[in-house]
């Protein structure tokens, strides 16, 4: 394994580690030597390359396909536990991003869009000072200086999966997390992941400057990121989950992944139901009333082999319930 570099310091009871990766991997895997061993409560500052393997300087560091930073071995994390990861800082670290001139096959009826064999790469300017991504391409007559507010987030976040090889390519997503491409996995959010192996083997990658729901072009605005995250191990006696969850200041969010939209929605709904019943002691009858009046759905991903649906509910609604 290429040498990786890290420096650390104590602040209160937590360790802050500045980790500079020199190698990146294309799998969520328990078969790769950990780049760092960290403890519950530790905070790590590191960086990602973009989906094509380019770093903050634009240099090609790895071939494309969502290269990942990690794995981070979490001391004390065991199979059946939950890894809670809070993204304490997420910063765009370069002035460029790219996407493609394309539509996912799931996003349109057949025949409406001609899928060219040679997909055009479209370059954007990332203006972090102004807070916008700007399309500066003269070939788009009606989109001159078209700009969209930046919403940076991690496309890939996950742990080593439980399957016959204990690994899966970083193009995929599932109960272990993975290539979730969900815009709410951003600064200040906490992501809850089930643990399948001792140490969890945690990875991050696939930085995005912004993305519309579904990633219908097959790519977001792909770029690189600086990321700071804090890990916390929740033992199985206190919490057990089957699929990823996300929590931010406004919502509880449960993620469902499957080959069909219907089944992904059912998984997400079931995960949110279990969450509410566990935290608020709702009966099934009570849950029908709380969820049917207040649930929200978001189709986070349709471009990948699996689709992803997020079921969520506002915390303002839940304030009325006793936790």
N, C-alpha and C positions, 0 to 999 in steps of 0.2 A: 504493500500500500504506500503511495506517495506520502511524504512527510506532511503533516498538518501542523499548524502553529496556533497556540492559544496562550493568553495571559489572563490571570485572574486576580481578584482583590476582594477583601472582605468589606461588607457594608452592613452593619447590624448583624443579624444572624444569617444573612444570605450571602452566597458567593456570586460575584459578577465576573463573567468570563467573556473575554474578547477573543473570538475564534475566527481565524482567517483560513478558509478552505483552499486547498491546492488540488483537490480531486473531487469529481462529481460522479454520481451513479444514476443509472437508469432503471433502478428497481427499488421497490419497497421490500426489503429483504432482511432476514435474520442471519444470512450467510455471509455478510460483509463485516469485516472488523470495525468496531466502533471507532469513530474519530475522537470522541470524548466520552468520559464517564462522568455524569453529573448527578446531583441529588435533588430530591424534592425540595422546592423553594429556591433553587438556583436560577439565575438569570443569565442568558447567553445573548451576546451581540454578535451577529454574523451577517453573511450576505448570500444572495443567490445569483445565479446566471439566468438568462432568459430561456425560453423554451427551445431556442435554437442553439444554446450553449455559449452565448456572448455575455461577457462581463460588463462592469460599469464603464470600462474604457472602450467597449465595442470589440474587444479582442475575442476571437473564437477560442474558448477554453475547453470545449467538449462538443461532440457531435450532437445534433438535435434530438428531440424526443423527450423533453422535460427533464433535463439533468437535475439531480437532487443534491442538496447539501445535507450531510449526515453520513451514517446514522449516529445519533446520540443515544448512548446507553444510560437509562435512568435507574440508578441504584434503588433497590427496594420495590421496583415495579414487578409484579408477578402476574401470571396468567389469571384472568378473571377480574383484575383490578381495573381502574379507570385512570387514564392520564388526562389531566386538565392542563391545557396550554393557554396561557393568556398572552396575547400579542401586545406588549407594552409600547412598542414603537415600530412603525412601518414607514420607510422613507424611500421615495424614488431617487435613484442615485445616478441617473444619466438623463440627457436631454432628447433621447430618441426612443421610439417604439415602432412596432410594425404589426400589421395584420395581413389578411389576404382578401383578394377580390373574389369572393365565393359565397355560396349558400350551402348549408348542410342539407343532405337529402331528406332529413326529417322535417325541415322547416317549410318546404313548399311542395305543392302538387307536382307530379312528374310532368316534364315538358315545359314548365314555366321558366326554368333556368337551365341554360346549357352549361354542363360541367366540363370546362376546358381541361385537357390533360396537363397543360402548363399553367398552373395557377399563379396569378400575378401577386407579388409582394407589394404591399402599400406601406410607405413610410410616413410616420407622423412625427411632429415636434412635440416634446414634452416641456411645457413652460411651467415649472414648479412655482416660480415667483408669482405668476398670474393665476395659477391653479387650473390651467386648461391644457388639453391635448389639441393640437392644431393640425389639420390636414393641409399640407402645402404641396399640392400636386396640380400643376396647370392642366393636366389631361382631364380633370373633372370640371367641366364647364360650369356646372350649377352648384359646385361645392367649394368655390374659391374662399380660402381662409375659414372654412368650416371648423368650428371648435366645440368641444364638449368638456364639461367640468371633470377634473381628475378624480378618480375614486380608486386609489391603489389597493390591491389585495393579493393574497397568496392563492395561486391556482392549485398548488399541490401541498398537502399537509397530511401526514399519516404515520402509521406504525407498520411494522412487519406483519403481514397477514397470516392467517392460519389456513394453510392448504397443504397439498402433498409435497410442495417444494419450499414452503415457508417464504415465498417471494412472489412478486408479480410486477410486471412492467409498469413504469410510472405513467403510462397512458391511461391506465384503468382506475376505477374507483369502486368502493365497496364498504363493508362494515368497518374496515381498518382505516377508512378515510381515503387518501389517495388523491387522484386528479379531480377534486371536487368542483373547481371552477365556480365557486359561490362567492359573490361579491361581499357578503357579510363577514367573511374570514379576513378581517382587517384590524387596524389598530383599535385597541381597547376591548376586542371581543375575546371570549374564552371558548375554546374548542374542547369538547370532551370526546375521548377516543377509547374504545375498549382495548385492553391489553391482551395479547395472545402469546407472548413469550416473555421470559425473564429479561428485564431491561427494556422492554417495549420496542427498542430500535426505531427511534423517532427521526423523521425526515421532513424537510421543507424545500420548496422550489417553485418554479414556474411563476415568476412575478408578472403582475398585470397592472397597467396604468388605469384601465377601466374596461368594462365589458357590459353589453346588454344582456338581459336574461337569455339563457339558453346557449350562449356562445354560437350563434347561428352561422357565423362565417367559418367555423371550425377553429378559430383563433380569437383571442381577445386582443387588446393592444398590448403586445408582448414586450416586456422590458425586464430590467434587473432591479433588485431591491436590497436595501439594508434592512435587517429585521432584528428586533430585540424581543425575546420571549422568556417567560417564566414558567417553569413546569411544577406541577403538584401531583403527587400520587394519592389517589383516593382508594383505600383498600376495599375489597369486594364486600366486606361486612357492612360497609356504609353505603355503597352504591354499586349497582350492576346495570350495564347497558348493553344493548345488542347492536346499535348503530350510532354513527356520529351525532353529536348534538352541538349546537352553538348558542351562546348566550351573549347578549350585549346590553346596553343600558335601556333598551326599549322592548326587546322581545326575548322569549324562549323559542328556539328553533330546532326542529327535529328533521333529520335528513333520511330520505328513502332512496335507494338505488336498485334498479332492476332493469330487465330488458324491455319491459313495457311500461308505458306511462301510467296505466291503471294500477299495476302492481307496485310501482315506485310510490305512488300516492298512498296506497294502503299501508305500506311499510312506514312512511313518514307519519301518517295519522296515528298508527298504532304506537309508534315510539313517543309521540307527543301525549297520547292518552296515558301511557304508562308513567311518563314523567309527571303529569298533573295528578294522577292518582297517588303516586308515591309522595310527592311534596305537599299536596293539599288534602290528601285523604278523601278524595271524591269517590262516591259510589259510581257505578256505571250509569245509573239514572241521572245523577247529578252531572256527570261528565257530558252527557248528551246535551244538556242545556248550556253549559259553559262553552263547549266547543262549537256547537252548531250555530251559536249566535256570534262567535268572536274569532273563529279560526281564519287564518289567511294562508294561501298557497302561493308558492313561487316555483316556476319551472327553471331550475338553475342550469341544467345541462341537457342538450339533446344531440350534440354533435358527436359524442363519443359512442362506443359500442353499447353502453348502458345509459339510460336516462336517469335524471336526478330531480326529485321533487322535494321541496322543503315545506313542512307544515309549521306554522308559527302562530304565536298568540302574544298580544301586547301585555307587558307587565302592568300597565295602568289598570287593565281589566282584572288582573290577578290580585291587585292590592285589596280588593274587596273580600278575598278569601283568607282564611286562617292557615298559615303555613305550619 
